[in-house]
Amino acid sequence: MIHLALAPALLAAAIAAQEVQVPDAQAPAVVPGSYVVIFSERSFDLEGLRQAIYGRQPSHVIDAIVRDLAEAAVRDQAPFTRAVEALGGQVVSHYWLINGACVTGIADDRVPALRALPNVVEVHPNRVWWTWNNTARNSTHHEADQANQRRTASNAPVTGTGVSVAVLDTGIDRLYQSTGNPNPAFYIGGSQSNTQGGGIGGSRVKSLHGVPSLGNITEDGHGHGTHVSGSIASDASAFRGMAPGAWLVSVKVADNAGFGNTNTLVEGWQRAVAQRAADNVLVANNSMAGSPSLTEPAQMALDSAAYNGDILCVVASGNSGSNTTNSQNAWNGIAVGAIIKNTLSVANFSGRGPLANFGRTYPDITAVGVSVRSSYIDTPNGAISDGTSMASPMVAGAGACVRQVDSRMTAREAKALLLARTKHVQTSRNTYGLGVLDIDAAVEAALAHDYGEGRVTNAAPVWRRTFTVTNPGTHPICITWMHPPGSTIDNLDLRIRDANNNVVASDLNTLNSYEKVNLVVLSPGTFTAEVTWVNPTTARNVDFAISGIGSLLPTQPPQLTNINPGTVANPTPPLITLDGTNLEQLDKITVGGVDITTFNVVSPTQVTFNLPVPFVIGQHNVTATNAAGTSNALQLRVDGAHPMQLTSPPFSARGFPTDISGIGDRNWITVLFTSTSSVPSNLPGIVSMNMGNNFAELFQLVVLSHDNRGFWSVQFTIPTSIPSGTGLFFQAVTIDPANPVPPIEASNRTQTVFF
């Protein structure tokens, strides 16, 4: 709940009128006639998106993948859409981040028919979720003052600069008072006169987004989202956020009464992932109620955003104490409980475990959530509020600070750093989680590169790494991992062994996504961290992050011994395998000067990758690079495509441009033809084509030159005078200008129907 202890009386009265008080014990309502449906199958997965994001592909690549995924979801769900319409309803959201959709207008007596539709495996009521209603920066609490004074390798202050935090909430104060610009708290120095923030109106608000089911409205008419955003990134001197240099990406998923629902949350997580590259969204915060179930659609969307989008997802643990039936599981993210300032005692309302209907310890970490002053709509003075909603953004801001340190840091690694370096650690993890947030300790460890990643596989379910401790004392060590969205979770155990192979510390929790030990060292010594995958499957590997055993950066550059195959051809080169040594922590593979950052590390001695298509034709050097240097070079030959491969869309619109492209050989010449006839045209010994009715109905469109990849493309417009439904065939012949002798090579034939 939000109360304005420091605001003028009239403003306080106005805001009090906007407050929404939802009793914590109240069962969540549902949106009448609306359901979220989960499907069993679809024609695509998110592996390409995941590889592109983890491979740090540019935003235009990510954007194109997301567009394709959204279009594929609509196509896949077309039969379902028609079936829903026959039941009297409509599909309002086609999801791609999870395999599902949201429908409305379904009468109660038609729900069994909805469940019985082909490909439907689950039907969930579209439940209503609600928002949970700064001395926290100092050394007694989260030590953000000290953290923000530290410097990165490029001498930049650690304030979250360059990192965007997506805030899934009631929106943000974009239209502050009558200025037409964002709230002053979101400007450098808390002043609208400083317009160097790089966002809207020169602020640090990077972008604004609504969701379709709420009419794509973005403005905060409630105040909760603006308050949460301030705790993350306000630069107002009276209530500075944890990451005052970070950008904010506001995603309005709750209305002006403070209510959202399952559908708005799924749509919101999709938007956060869609903005991952364009806005550099590395962290997301959602201070709302939710479900402890791993298979509830909004929780699957959160887990997918973390697992596939590499976003550090932070949520509030809830304000109902030990009743966590409306608390978010956030298995791949971080659930945050609330403590009281100065005493560091856990607030009575703070959600605590074991998590309802699941059993894992809960929350994961705690932060100040009582009497938190932060930004508020249309006032420069801010507002004071209590709740785990206020604690969660403290951790999100911390996440922005640690991820600023290294652009290659994954969400897993950021989570490991934050959970390892806590303070006020208690015996029970069902009140404080793993302890109280300590931003400075996490940033210090990040700057020292005390984090890294490992992998366990079905063939090698145990991972070991030796490390040395030189300073006596307590040394926290934490591992974190994620699961693909759904009900299956992986169980990893952490053991620390001494030089005599004795286990001196261990954490063998079975239900959480992390393990943490506090290793007590009496004298300098050598230890071994041992990570064991308890329930391995043959389906995949498990990547985990670890913090607390020093740097895992490689000390030797990679060496390459073999490449297979050594010759490939456009347009569909096969998977390429590199063998060698020190291949487990590569930054990139370089082929002919082109850096490839999406690859699969099979083992420390083998890595596989795909060439981007089409690729430059010819002989290329292939090298691999890690933090220690670049390998020796091997040779890869890329050949052109014979016969040339032609591509045209199956359908297009008259009066609009239509794209046709081809992949052949380097610097060859192509002549593109069209015809309405599929009767072949043959000139023995010269050319043979699969259309044109013996050349009588063959029409030349254009003559084109191939580039060094063997690629060409052309765009043309069919006039609207052509009858709708006309089908045109396309085929090309291609000639080597250095040796223009018959027979002339012909491409495949395609057809496009114009409407």
Buried (B, 14 or more C-beta within 10 A) or exposed (E): BBBBEEBEEEBBEBBEEBBBEBEBEEEBBBBEBBBBBBBEEBEBEBEBBBBBBBBBBEEEBBBEBBEBBBEBBBEBBEEBBEBBEEBEBEBBBBBBBBBBBBBBBBEEEBBEBBEEBEBBEBBBBBBBBBBBBBBBBBEBBBBBBBBBEBEBEEEBBBBBBBBBBBBBBBBBBBBBEEEEBBBBBBBBBBEBEBBEBBBBBBBBBBBBBBBEBBEEBBBBBBBBBBBBBBBBBBBBEBBBBBBBBBBBBBBBBBBBBBBBBBBBBBBBBBBBBBBBBBBBBBBBBBBBBBBBBBBBBBBBBBBBBBBBBBBBBBBBBBBBBEBBBBBBBBBBBBBBBBBBBEEBBBBEBBBBBBBBEBEBBBBBBBBBBBBBBBBBBBBBBBBBBBBBBBBBBBBBBBBBBBBBBBEEBBBBBBBBBBBBBBBBBBEEBBBBBBBBBBBBBBBBBBBEBBBBBBBBBEEEBEBEBEBEBEEEEEBBBBBBBBBBBBEEBBBBBBBBBBEEEEEBBEBEBEBBBBBBBBBEBEEEEEBBBBBBBEEBEEEEBBBBBBBBBBEBEBEEBBBBEEBEEEEBBBBEBEEBBBBBBBBBBBBBBBBBEEEBBBBEBBEBBBBBBBBBEBBBBBEBEBBBBBBEEBBBEBEBEBBBBBEBBBBBBEEBBBEEEBEBBBBBBBBBBBBBBBBBBBEBBEEEEEBBBBBBBEBEBBEEBBEBEBBEBBBBEBEEEBEEEEEEEEEBBBBBBBBBEEEEEEEBBBBBBBBBEBE
